[in-house]
């Protein structure tokens, strides 16, 4: 992936006559960092970026007031809050978002391609669905909960499932009183509940009720994130900070060469978080983390091979 970005940067520099001079100017630019407010997390991301970009690049922690003065230097934002603050302060600065989901970023990156980009923090829903399939090979039906406003999160997934002998049904919740009755209907349909990063449905106020209801009906929950597995979901994929930082560094390198970020994308590698205690409580036999991850990759690559034939 990094090689691909660097190749694109070289090609662009050849095609644009004054690109070498501009590239030299950009090569002297610092990287600004807008933090999440969690000092330990921000420092960890900063250390990883320095490791991947090299010690010669200057990194500067940025305040919201300073952001309004930035013109051409790239700003890396950590989390959706930092991204929103920077966009409010300066709509012209080039911004690379980290720790923000596809659903959050898509509108911004579509309106400002090349100037606003990001490394998605969530996991493709198809991969999450196949994680459920790898854990429950007999599963054929997936239950999905959403509001009317967030139903589009699942559109692409529903169209992707048929080759994997899976189908899904969307159950709409539009007020708090509907949540548990609708969830019970969803659990009666699906072999497992697949959760997207939808903060209206899945949030600290609702997650305990969702997980307990699923547990009592002997249904597992997959996703939406590593944090929810710790709360009681059975499993979720998640991107590691080191992989995201490596990809962010590659995006920054392309920016310094071309003046444009590559299009936003997911990391190429994901880790698995599995709640062994939930699996034992529900009498679900689990293979090792490595075996489950390999099963997901086999499912993905088998369909990719069939499409290429």
C-alpha positions as protocol buffer text, in pm:
chain_id: "A"
residue {
  index: 1
  type: UNK
  ca { x: 0 y: 0 z: 0 }
}
residue {
  index: 2
  type: UNK
  ca { x: 278 y: 245 z: 92 }
}
residue {
  index: 3
  type: UNK
  ca { x: 467 y: 161 z: -226 }
}
residue {
  index: 4
  type: UNK
  ca { x: 152 y: 232 z: -428 }
}
residue {
  index: 5
  type: UNK
  ca { x: 115 y: 578 z: -272 }
}
residue {
  index: 6
  type: UNK
  ca { x: 478 y: 666 z: -329 }
}
residue {
  index: 7
  type: UNK
  ca { x: 459 y: 548 z: -690 }
}
residue {
  index: 8
  type: UNK
  ca { x: 155 y: 772 z: -744 }
}
residue {
  index: 9
  type: UNK
  ca { x: 345 y: 1063 z: -595 }
}
residue {
  index: 10
  type: UNK
  ca { x: 639 y: 1016 z: -831 }
}
residue {
  index: 11
  type: UNK
  ca { x: 412 y: 993 z: -1136 }
}
residue {
  index: 12
  type: UNK
  ca { x: 228 y: 1310 z: -1035 }
}
residue {
  index: 13
  type: UNK
  ca { x: 557 y: 1494 z: -988 }
}
residue {
  index: 14
  type: UNK
  ca { x: 667 y: 1398 z: -1340 }
}
residue {
  index: 15
  type: UNK
  ca { x: 339 y: 1507 z: -1499 }
}
residue {
  index: 16
  type: UNK
  ca { x: 330 y: 1852 z: -1336 }
}
residue {
  index: 17
  type: UNK
  ca { x: 603 y: 2079 z: -1467 }
}
residue {
  index: 18
  type: UNK
  ca { x: 668 y: 2281 z: -1154 }
}
residue {
  index: 19
  type: UNK
  ca { x: 608 y: 1994 z: -915 }
}
residue {
  index: 20
  type: UNK
  ca { x: 976 y: 1949 z: -817 }
}
residue {
  index: 21
  type: UNK
  ca { x: 1005 y: 2308 z: -692 }
}
residue {
  index: 22
  type: UNK
  ca { x: 671 y: 2288 z: -516 }
}
residue {
  index: 23
  type: UNK
  ca { x: 771 y: 1953 z: -370 }
}
residue {
  index: 24
  type: UNK
  ca { x: 1087 y: 2106 z: -230 }
}
residue {
  index: 25
  type: UNK
  ca { x: 882 y: 2381 z: -66 }
}
residue {
  index: 26
  type: UNK
  ca { x: 638 y: 2129 z: 81 }
}
residue {
  index: 27
  type: UNK
  ca { x: 927 y: 1915 z: 198 }
}
residue {
  index: 28
  type: UNK
  ca { x: 1017 y: 2191 z: 444 }
}
residue {
  index: 29
  type: UNK
  ca { x: 666 y: 2209 z: 588 }
}
residue {
  index: 30
  type: UNK
  ca { x: 601 y: 2080 z: 940 }
}
residue {
  index: 31
  type: UNK
  ca { x: 323 y: 1841 z: 1036 }
}
residue {
  index: 32
  type: UNK
  ca { x: 69 y: 1990 z: 1275 }
}
residue {
  index: 33
  type: UNK
  ca { x: -118 y: 1768 z: 1519 }
}
residue {
  index: 34
  type: UNK
  ca { x: -460 y: 1849 z: 1666 }
}
residue {
  index: 35
  type: UNK
  ca { x: -504 y: 1627 z: 1969 }
}
residue {
  index: 36
  type: UNK
  ca { x: -801 y: 1441 z: 2111 }
}
residue {
  index: 37
  type: UNK
  ca { x: -756 y: 1578 z: 2464 }
}
residue {
  index: 38
  type: UNK
  ca { x: -624 y: 1241 z: 2583 }
}
residue {
  index: 39
  type: UNK
  ca { x: -258 y: 1326 z: 2633 }
}
residue {
  index: 40
  type: UNK
  ca { x: -137 y: 965 z: 2647 }
}
residue {
  index: 41
  type: UNK
  ca { x: -321 y: 873 z: 2327 }
}
residue {
  index: 42
  type: UNK
  ca { x: -206 y: 1187 z: 2144 }
}
residue {
  index: 43
  type: UNK
  ca { x: 156 y: 1128 z: 2245 }
}
residue {
  index: 44
  type: UNK
  ca { x: 136 y: 764 z: 2132 }
}
residue {
  index: 45
  type: UNK
  ca { x: 6 y: 864 z: 1788 }
}
residue {
  index: 46
  type: UNK
  ca { x: 271 y: 1134 z: 1763 }
}
residue {
  index: 47
  type: UNK
  ca { x: 549 y: 889 z: 1849 }
}
residue {
  index: 48
  type: UNK
  ca { x: 424 y: 642 z: 1587 }
}
residue {
  index: 49
  type: UNK
  ca { x: 406 y: 912 z: 1318 }
}
residue {
  index: 50
  type: UNK
  ca { x: 759 y: 1024 z: 1399 }
}
residue {
  index: 51
  type: UNK
  ca { x: 876 y: 664 z: 1380 }
}
residue {
  index: 52
  type: UNK
  ca { x: 724 y: 620 z: 1034 }
}
residue {
  index: 53
  type: UNK
  ca { x: 809 y: 960 z: 884 }
}
residue {
  index: 54
  type: UNK
  ca { x: 1159 y: 995 z: 1024 }
}
residue {
  index: 55
  type: UNK
  ca { x: 1319 y: 1231 z: 1271 }
}
residue {
  index: 56
  type: UNK
  ca { x: 1387 y: 1508 z: 1015 }
}
residue {
  index: 57
  type: UNK
  ca { x: 1021 y: 1608 z: 991 }
}
residue {
  index: 58
  type: UNK
  ca { x: 909 y: 1870 z: 1245 }
}
residue {
  index: 59
  type: UNK
  ca { x: 591 y: 1795 z: 1438 }
}
residue {
  index: 60
  type: UNK
  ca { x: 400 y: 2073 z: 1613 }
}
residue {
  index: 61
  type: UNK
  ca { x: 108 y: 2034 z: 1854 }
}
residue {
  index: 62
  type: UNK
  ca { x: -161 y: 2276 z: 1740 }
}
residue {
  index: 63
  type: UNK
  ca { x: -410 y: 2485 z: 1937 }
}
residue {
  index: 64
  type: UNK
  ca { x: -748 y: 2577 z: 1789 }
}
residue {
  index: 65
  type: UNK
  ca { x: -646 y: 2943 z: 1764 }
}
residue {
  index: 66
  type: UNK
  ca { x: -329 y: 2856 z: 1574 }
}
residue {
  index: 67
  type: UNK
  ca { x: -527 y: 2640 z: 1331 }
}
residue {
  index: 68
  type: UNK
  ca { x: -683 y: 2947 z: 1170 }
}
residue {
  index: 69
  type: UNK
  ca { x: -337 y: 3059 z: 1057 }
}
residue {
  index: 70
  type: UNK
  ca { x: -235 y: 2735 z: 883 }
}
residue {
  index: 71
  type: UNK
  ca { x: -225 y: 2756 z: 504 }
}
residue {
  index: 72
  type: UNK
  ca { x: -39 y: 2475 z: 327 }
}
residue {
  index: 73
  type: UNK
  ca { x: 106 y: 2258 z: 603 }
}
residue {
  index: 74
  type: UNK
  ca { x: -91 y: 1938 z: 674 }
}
residue {
  index: 75
  type: UNK
  ca { x: -286 y: 1900 z: 997 }
}
residue {
  index: 76
  type: UNK
  ca { x: -336 y: 1553 z: 1144 }
}
residue {
  index: 77
  type: UNK
  ca { x: -645 y: 1537 z: 1366 }
}
residue {
  index: 78
  type: UNK
  ca { x: -696 y: 1268 z: 1628 }
}
residue {
  index: 79
  type: UNK
  ca { x: -1062 y: 1180 z: 1670 }
}
residue {
  index: 80
  type: UNK
  ca { x: -1383 y: 1337 z: 1533 }
}
residue {
  index: 81
  type: UNK
  ca { x: -1383 y: 1615 z: 1795 }
}
residue {
  index: 82
  type: UNK
  ca { x: -1041 y: 1741 z: 1687 }
}
residue {
  index: 83
  type: UNK
  ca { x: -1142 y: 1719 z: 1320 }
}
residue {
  index: 84
  type: UNK
  ca { x: -1459 y: 1923 z: 1380 }
}
residue {
  index: 85
  type: UNK
  ca { x: -1268 y: 2191 z: 1573 }
}
residue {
  index: 86
  type: UNK
  ca { x: -1006 y: 2229 z: 1300 }
}
residue {
  index: 87
  type: UNK
  ca { x: -1268 y: 2246 z: 1023 }
}
residue {
  index: 88
  type: UNK
  ca { x: -1453 y: 2519 z: 1213 }
}
residue {
  index: 89
  type: UNK
  ca { x: -1133 y: 2716 z: 1262 }
}
residue {
  index: 90
  type: UNK
  ca { x: -995 y: 2673 z: 909 }
}
residue {
  index: 91
  type: UNK
  ca { x: -1184 y: 2526 z: 612 }
}
residue {
  index: 92
  type: UNK
  ca { x: -890 y: 2567 z: 372 }
}
residue {
  index: 93
  type: UNK
  ca { x: -612 y: 2382 z: 553 }
}
residue {
  index: 94
  type: UNK
  ca { x: -520 y: 2030 z: 434 }
}
residue {
  index: 95
  type: UNK
  ca { x: -643 y: 1784 z: 698 }
}
residue {
  index: 96
  type: UNK
  ca { x: -570 y: 1416 z: 748 }
}
residue {
  index: 97
  type: UNK
  ca { x: -814 y: 1261 z: 996 }
}
residue {
  index: 98
  type: UNK
  ca { x: -725 y: 973 z: 1222 }
}
residue {
  index: 99
  type: UNK
  ca { x: -955 y: 783 z: 1461 }
}
residue {
  index: 100
  type: UNK
  ca { x: -1270 y: 887 z: 1273 }
}
residue {
  index: 101
  type: UNK
  ca { x: -1515 y: 654 z: 1100 }
}
residue {
  index: 102
  type: UNK
  ca { x: -1609 y: 638 z: 733 }
}
residue {
  index: 103
  type: UNK
  ca { x: -1963 y: 752 z: 808 }
}
residue {
  index: 104
  type: UNK
  ca { x: -1830 y: 1062 z: 987 }
}
residue {
  index: 105
  type: UNK
  ca { x: -1575 y: 1157 z: 721 }
}
residue {
  index: 106
  type: UNK
  ca { x: -1744 y: 1079 z: 389 }
}
residue {
  index: 107
  type: UNK
  ca { x: -1922 y: 1410 z: 339 }
}
residue {
  index: 108
  type: UNK
  ca { x: -1609 y: 1615 z: 413 }
}
residue {
  index: 109
  type: UNK
  ca { x: -1379 y: 1409 z: 190 }
}
residue {
  index: 110
  type: UNK
  ca { x: -1628 y: 1413 z: -97 }
}
residue {
  index: 111
  type: UNK
  ca { x: -1652 y: 1793 z: -87 }
}
residue {
  index: 112
  type: UNK
  ca { x: -1274 y: 1846 z: -57 }
}
residue {
  index: 113
  type: UNK
  ca { x: -1097 y: 1558 z: -232 }
}
residue {
  index: 114
  type: UNK
  ca { x: -724 y: 1569 z: -193 }
}
residue {
  index: 115
  type: UNK
  ca { x: -742 y: 1841 z: 72 }
}
residue {
  index: 116
  type: UNK
  ca { x: -934 y: 1639 z: 330 }
}
residue {
  index: 117
  type: UNK
  ca { x: -868 y: 1270 z: 374 }
}
residue {
  index: 118
  type: UNK
  ca { x: -846 y: 1013 z: 646 }
}
residue {
  index: 119
  type: UNK
  ca { x: -759 y: 669 z: 775 }
}
residue {
  index: 120
  type: UNK
  ca { x: -1089 y: 509 z: 872 }
}
residue {
  index: 121
  type: UNK
  ca { x: -1107 y: 395 z: 1231 }
}
residue {
  index: 122
  type: UNK
  ca { x: -1390 y: 147 z: 1187 }
}
residue {
  index: 123
  type: UNK
  ca { x: -1389 y: -193 z: 1017 }
}
residue {
  index: 124
  type: UNK
  ca { x: -1569 y: -269 z: 686 }
}
residue {
  index: 125
  type: UNK
  ca { x: -1905 y: -420 z: 778 }
}
residue {
  index: 126
  type: UNK
  ca { x: -1858 y: -711 z: 540 }
}
residue {
  index: 127
  type: UNK
  ca { x: -1547 y: -811 z: 731 }
}
residue {
  index: 128
  type: UNK
  ca { x: -1739 y: -786 z: 1059 }
}
residue {
  index: 129
  type: UNK
  ca { x: -2021 y: -999 z: 915 }
}
residue {
  index: 130
  type: UNK
  ca { x: -1772 y: -1263 z: 805 }
}
residue {
  index: 131
  type: UNK
  ca { x: -1621 y: -1258 z: 1152 }
}
residue {
  index: 132
  type: UNK
  ca { x: -1963 y: -1364 z: 1280 }
}
residue {
  index: 133
  type: UNK
  ca { x: -1976 y: -1634 z: 1010 }
}
residue {
  index: 134
  type: UNK
  ca { x: -1629 y: -1760 z: 1107 }
}
residue {
  index: 135
  type: UNK
  ca { x: -1739 y: -1793 z: 1471 }
}
residue {
  index: 136
  type: UNK
  ca { x: -2081 y: -1943 z: 1383 }
}
residue {
  index: 137
  type: UNK
  ca { x: -2024 y: -2132 z: 1055 }
}
residue {
  index: 138
  type: UNK
  ca { x: -2390 y: -2245 z: 1049 }
}
residue {
  index: 139
  type: UNK
  ca { x: -2515 y: -1883 z: 1054 }
}
residue {
  index: 140
  type: UNK
  ca { x: -2713 y: -1769 z: 750 }
}
residue {
  index: 141
  type: UNK
  ca { x: -2911 y: -1468 z: 876 }
}
residue {
  index: 142
  type: UNK
  ca { x: -2785 y: -1143 z: 1027 }
}
residue {
  index: 143
  type: UNK
  ca { x: -2996 y: -900 z: 1228 }
}
residue {
  index: 144
  type: UNK
  ca { x: -2926 y: -528 z: 1192 }
}
residue {
  index: 145
  type: UNK
  ca { x: -3057 y: -241 z: 1406 }
}
residue {
  index: 146
  type: UNK
  ca { x: -3063 y: 119 z: 1288 }
}
residue {
  index: 147
  type: UNK
  ca { x: -3258 y: 441 z: 1296 }
}
residue {
  index: 148
  type: UNK
  ca { x: -3423 y: 573 z: 982 }
}
residue {
  index: 149
  type: UNK
  ca { x: -3139 y: 821 z: 950 }
}
residue {
  index: 150
  type: UNK
  ca { x: -2861 y: 562 z: 983 }
}
residue {
  index: 151
  type: UNK
  ca { x: -3013 y: 284 z: 768 }
}
residue {
  index: 152
  type: UNK
  ca { x: -2783 y: 376 z: 479 }
}
residue {
  index: 153
  type: UNK
  ca { x: -2488 y: 249 z: 684 }
}
residue {
  index: 154
  type: UNK
  ca { x: -2595 y: -104 z: 592 }
}
residue {
  index: 155
  type: UNK
  ca { x: -2692 y: -60 z: 224 }
}
residue {
  index: 156
  type: UNK
  ca { x: -2363 y: -178 z: 78 }
}
residue {
  index: 157
  type: UNK
  ca { x: -2333 y: -467 z: 321 }
}
residue {
  index: 158
  type: UNK
  ca { x: -2677 y: -612 z: 240 }
}
residue {
  index: 159
  type: UNK
  ca { x: -2586 y: -622 z: -129 }
}
residue {
  index: 160
  type: UNK
  ca { x: -2255 y: -798 z: -55 }
}
residue {
  index: 161
  type: UNK
  ca { x: -2380 y: -1092 z: 153 }
}
residue {
  index: 162
  type: UNK
  ca { x: -2539 y: -1332 z: -97 }
}
residue {
  index: 163
  type: UNK
  ca { x: -2212 y: -1491 z: -223 }
}
residue {
  index: 164
  type: UNK
  ca { x: -2130 y: -1588 z: 136 }
}
residue {
  index: 165
  type: UNK
  ca { x: -2464 y: -1767 z: 191 }
}
residue {
  index: 166
  type: UNK
  ca { x: -2572 y: -1487 z: 421 }
}
residue {
  index: 167
  type: UNK
  ca { x: -2868 y: -1253 z: 425 }
}
residue {
  index: 168
  type: UNK
  ca { x: -2959 y: -965 z: 652 }
}
residue {
  index: 169
  type: UNK
  ca { x: -3268 y: -778 z: 761 }
}
residue {
  index: 170
  type: UNK
  ca { x: -3281 y: -424 z: 890 }
}
residue {
  index: 171
  type: UNK
  ca { x: -3495 y: -344 z: 1195 }
}
residue {
  index: 172
  type: UNK
  ca { x: -3570 y: 26 z: 1243 }
}
residue {
  index: 173
  type: UNK
  ca { x: -3572 y: 197 z: 1582 }
}
residue {
  index: 174
  type: UNK
  ca { x: -3680 y: 561 z: 1594 }
}
residue {
  index: 175
  type: UNK
  ca { x: -3738 y: 619 z: 1964 }
}
residue {
  index: 176
  type: UNK
  ca { x: -3606 y: 475 z: 2289 }
}
residue {
  index: 177
  type: UNK
  ca { x: -3928 y: 294 z: 2370 }
}
residue {
  index: 178
  type: UNK
  ca { x: -3896 y: 90 z: 2051 }
}
residue {
  index: 179
  type: UNK
  ca { x: -3540 y: -25 z: 2116 }
}
residue {
  index: 180
  type: UNK
  ca { x: -3589 y: -343 z: 2320 }
}
residue {
  index: 181
  type: UNK
  ca { x: -3911 y: -466 z: 2147 }
}
residue {
  index: 182
  type: UNK
  ca { x: -3748 y: -413 z: 1807 }
}
residue {
  index: 183
  type: UNK
  ca { x: -3427 y: -578 z: 1928 }
}
residue {
  index: 184
  type: UNK
  ca { x: -3623 y: -885 z: 2040 }
}
residue {
  index: 185
  type: UNK
  ca { x: -3780 y: -916 z: 1693 }
}
residue {
  index: 186
  type: UNK
  ca { x: -3435 y: -876 z: 1536 }
}
residue {
  index: 187
  type: UNK
  ca { x: -3283 y: -1145 z: 1757 }
}
residue {
  index: 188
  type: UNK
  ca { x: -3568 y: -1383 z: 1669 }
}
residue {
  index: 189
  type: UNK
  ca { x: -3474 y: -1341 z: 1304 }
}
residue {
  index: 190
  type: UNK
  ca { x: -3095 y: -1336 z: 1306 }
}
residue {
  index: 191
  type: UNK
  ca { x: -2836 y: -1592 z: 1403 }
}
residue {
  index: 192
  type: UNK
  ca { x: -2638 y: -1297 z: 1540 }
}
residue {
  index: 193
  type: UNK
  ca { x: -2668 y: -919 z: 1572 }
}
residue {
  index: 194
  type: UNK
  ca { x: -2418 y: -714 z: 1372 }
}
residue {
  index: 195
  type: UNK
  ca { x: -2353 y: -366 z: 1512 }
}
residue {
  index: 196
  type: UNK
  ca { x: -2229 y: -75 z: 1301 }
}
residue {
  index: 197
  type: UNK
  ca { x: -2065 y: 236 z: 1452 }
}
residue {
  index: 198
  type: UNK
  ca { x: -2405 y: 403 z: 1495 }
}
residue {
  index: 199
  type: UNK
  ca { x: -2389 y: 614 z: 1810 }
}
residue {
  index: 200
  type: UNK
  ca { x: -2764 y: 665 z: 1824 }
}
residue {
  index: 201
  type: UNK
  ca { x: -2827 y: 289 z: 1862 }
}
residue {
  index: 202
  type: UNK
  ca { x: -2501 y: 177 z: 2023 }
}
residue {
  index: 203
  type: UNK
  ca { x: -2390 y: 410 z: 2299 }
}
residue {
  index: 204
  type: UNK
  ca { x: -2304 y: 391 z: 2670 }
}
residue {
  index: 205
  type: UNK
  ca { x: -2668 y: 449 z: 2764 }
}
residue {
  index: 206
  type: UNK
  ca { x: -2809 y: 161 z: 2556 }
}
residue {
  index: 207
  type: UNK
  ca { x: -2534 y: -97 z: 2522 }
}
residue {
  index: 208
  type: UNK
  ca { x: -2595 y: -272 z: 2856 }
}
residue {
  index: 209
  type: UNK
  ca { x: -2962 y: -328 z: 2770 }
}
residue {
  index: 210
  type: UNK
  ca { x: -2878 y: -449 z: 2418 }
}
residue {
  index: 211
  type: UNK
  ca { x: -2614 y: -695 z: 2536 }
}
residue {
  index: 212
  type: UNK
  ca { x: -2825 y: -835 z: 2821 }
}
residue {
  index: 213
  type: UNK
  ca { x: -3124 y: -882 z: 2591 }
}
residue {
  index: 214
  type: UNK
  ca { x: -2908 y: -1063 z: 2335 }
}
residue {
  index: 215
  type: UNK
  ca { x: -2746 y: -1278 z: 2602 }
}
residue {
  index: 216
  type: UNK
  ca { x: -3082 y: -1386 z: 2747 }
}
residue {
  index: 217
  type: UNK
  ca { x: -3193 y: -1497 z: 2400 }
}
residue {
  index: 218
  type: UNK
  ca { x: -2868 y: -1682 z: 2335 }
}
residue {
  index: 219
  type: UNK
  ca { x: -2762 y: -1452 z: 2052 }
}
residue {
  index: 220
  type: UNK
  ca { x: -2417 y: -1306 z: 2010 }
}
residue {
  index: 221
  type: UNK
  ca { x: -2333 y: -948 z: 1915 }
}
residue {
  index: 222
  type: UNK
  ca { x: -2052 y: -875 z: 1669 }
}
residue {
  index: 223
  type: UNK
  ca { x: -1899 y: -526 z: 1673 }
}
residue {
  index: 224
  type: UNK
  ca { x: -1910 y: -237 z: 1660 }
}
residue {
  index: 225
  type: UNK
  ca { x: -1564 y: -189 z: 1812 }
}
residue {
  index: 226
  type: UNK
  ca { x: -1297 y: -317 z: 2045 }
}
residue {
  index: 227
  type: UNK
  ca { x: -1442 y: -115 z: 2334 }
}
residue {
  index: 228
  type: UNK
  ca { x: -1781 y: -284 z: 2302 }
}
residue {
  index: 229
  type: UNK
  ca { x: -1622 y: -629 z: 2312 }
}
residue {
  index: 230
  type: UNK
  ca { x: -1484 y: -537 z: 2651 }
}
residue {
  index: 231
  type: UNK
  ca { x: -1840 y: -437 z: 2747 }
}
residue {
  index: 232
  type: UNK
  ca { x: -1989 y: -770 z: 2635 }
}
residue {
  index: 233
  type: UNK
  ca { x: -2001 y: -806 z: 2256 }
}
residue {
  index: 234
  type: UNK
  ca { x: -1852 y: -1139 z: 2157 }
}
residue {
  index: 235
  type: UNK
  ca { x: -1603 y: -1014 z: 1899 }
}
residue {
  index: 236
  type: UNK
  ca { x: -1498 y: -730 z: 1673 }
}
residue {
  index: 237
  type: UNK
  ca { x: -1222 y: -643 z: 1435 }
}
residue {
  index: 238
  type: UNK
  ca { x: -1022 y: -327 z: 1495 }
}
residue {
  index: 239
  type: UNK
  ca { x: -727 y: -149 z: 1330 }
}
residue {
  index: 240
  type: UNK
  ca { x: -410 y: -121 z: 1537 }
}
residue {
  index: 241
  type: UNK
  ca { x: -256 y: 218 z: 1605 }
}
residue {
  index: 242
  type: UNK
  ca { x: 72 y: 108 z: 1447 }
}
residue {
  index: 243
  type: UNK
  ca { x: -96 y: 13 z: 1116 }
}
residue {
  index: 244
  type: UNK
  ca { x: -300 y: 334 z: 1110 }
}
residue {
  index: 245
  type: UNK
  ca { x: 9 y: 544 z: 1181 }
}
residue {
  index: 246
  type: UNK
  ca { x: 206 y: 370 z: 906 }
}
residue {
  index: 247
  type: UNK
  ca { x: -73 y: 441 z: 659 }
}
residue {
  index: 248
  type: UNK
  ca { x: -105 y: 803 z: 778 }
}
residue {
  index: 249
  type: UNK
  ca { x: 268 y: 852 z: 728 }
}
residue {
  index: 250
  type: UNK
  ca { x: 236 y: 721 z: 372 }
}
residue {
  index: 251
  type: UNK
  ca { x: -51 y: 965 z: 308 }
}
residue {
  index: 252
  type: UNK
  ca { x: 161 y: 1251 z: 442 }
}
residue {
  index: 253
  type: UNK
  ca { x: 452 y: 1152 z: 223 }
}
residue {
  index: 254
  type: UNK
  ca { x: 226 y: 1160 z: -83 }
}
residue {
  index: 255
  type: UNK
  ca { x: 102 y: 1503 z: 24 }
}
residue {
  index: 256
  type: UNK
  ca { x: 457 y: 1636 z: 50 }
}
residue {
  index: 257
  type: UNK
  ca { x: 532 y: 1505 z: -298 }
}
residue {
  index: 258
  type: UNK
  ca { x: 211 y: 1609 z: -476 }
}
residue {
  index: 259
  type: UNK
  ca { x: 21 y: 1857 z: -262 }
}
residue {
  index: 260
  type: UNK
  ca { x: -275 y: 1615 z: -245 }
}
residue {
  index: 261
  type: UNK
  ca { x: -376 y: 1338 z: -7 }
}
residue {
  index: 262
  type: UNK
  ca { x: -481 y: 999 z: -144 }
}
residue {
  index: 263
  type: UNK
  ca { x: -849 y: 915 z: -109 }
}
residue {
  index: 264
  type: UNK
  ca { x: -958 y: 803 z: 239 }
}
residue {
  index: 265
  type: UNK
  ca { x: -944 y: 432 z: 302 }
}
residue {
  index: 266
  type: UNK
  ca { x: -945 y: 154 z: 557 }
}
residue {
  index: 267
  type: UNK
  ca { x: -619 y: 12 z: 693 }
}
residue {
  index: 268
  type: UNK
  ca { x: -508 y: -304 z: 518 }
}
residue {
  index: 269
  type: UNK
  ca { x: -475 y: -511 z: 836 }
}
residue {
  index: 270
  type: UNK
  ca { x: -704 y: -565 z: 1132 }
}
residue {
  index: 271
  type: UNK
  ca { x: -671 y: -724 z: 1473 }
}
residue {
  index: 272
  type: UNK
  ca { x: -939 y: -923 z: 1655 }
}
residue {
  index: 273
  type: UNK
  ca { x: -1079 y: -862 z: 2001 }
}
residue {
  index: 274
  type: UNK
  ca { x: -1272 y: -1158 z: 2144 }
}
residue {
  index: 275
  type: UNK
  ca { x: -1457 y: -1181 z: 2475 }
}
residue {
  index: 276
  type: UNK
  ca { x: -1374 y: -1530 z: 2593 }
}
residue {
  index: 277
  type: UNK
  ca { x: -1593 y: -1499 z: 2902 }
}
residue {
  index: 278
  type: UNK
  ca { x: -1902 y: -1430 z: 2690 }
}
residue {
  index: 279
  type: UNK
  ca { x: -1819 y: -1727 z: 2466 }
}
residue {
  index: 280
  type: UNK
  ca { x: -1787 y: -1958 z: 2767 }
}
residue {
  index: 281
  type: UNK
  ca { x: -2111 y: -1828 z: 2921 }
}
residue {
  index: 282
  type: UNK
  ca { x: -2297 y: -1900 z: 2595 }
}
residue {
  index: 283
  type: UNK
  ca { x: -2124 y: -2235 z: 2539 }
}
residue {
  index: 284
  type: UNK
  ca { x: -1976 y: -2123 z: 2207 }
}
residue {
  index: 285
  type: UNK
  ca { x: -1658 y: -2312 z: 2116 }
}
residue {
  index: 286
  type: UNK
  ca { x: -1398 y: -2076 z: 1979 }
}
residue {
  index: 287
  type: UNK
  ca { x: -1093 y: -2144 z: 1769 }
}
residue {
  index: 288
  type: UNK
  ca { x: -782 y: -1937 z: 1838 }
}
residue {
  index: 289
  type: UNK
  ca { x: -771 y: -1571 z: 1739 }
}
residue {
  index: 290
  type: UNK
  ca { x: -532 y: -1659 z: 1458 }
}
residue {
  index: 291
  type: UNK
  ca { x: -758 y: -1935 z: 1324 }
}
residue {
  index: 292
  type: UNK
  ca { x: -1064 y: -1710 z: 1328 }
}
residue {
  index: 293
  type: UNK
  ca { x: -873 y: -1434 z: 1150 }
}
residue {
  index: 294
  type: UNK
  ca { x: -754 y: -1683 z: 889 }
}
residue {
  index: 295
  type: UNK
  ca { x: -1112 y: -1806 z: 837 }
}
residue {
  index: 296
  type: UNK
  ca { x: -1228 y: -1449 z: 769 }
}
residue {
  index: 297
  type: UNK
  ca { x: -946 y: -1398 z: 518 }
}
residue {
  index: 298
  type: UNK
  ca { x: -1029 y: -1725 z: 343 }
}
residue {
  index: 299
  type: UNK
  ca { x: -1391 y: -1619 z: 303 }
}
residue {
  index: 300
  type: UNK
  ca { x: -1288 y: -1282 z: 160 }
}
residue {
  index: 301
  type: UNK
  ca { x: -1021 y: -1413 z: -75 }
}
residue {
  index: 302
  type: UNK
  ca { x: -1239 y: -1699 z: -205 }
}
residue {
  index: 303
  type: UNK
  ca { x: -1497 y: -1452 z: -336 }
}
residue {
  index: 304
  type: UNK
  ca { x: -1230 y: -1218 z: -472 }
}
residue {
  index: 305
  type: UNK
  ca { x: -1082 y: -1512 z: -665 }
}
residue {
  index: 306
  type: UNK
  ca { x: -1423 y: -1604 z: -807 }
}
residue {
  index: 307
  type: UNK
  ca { x: -1483 y: -1244 z: -923 }
}
residue {
  index: 308
  type: UNK
  ca { x: -1144 y: -1239 z: -1096 }
}
residue {
  index: 309
  type: UNK
  ca { x: -1214 y: -1560 z: -1292 }
}
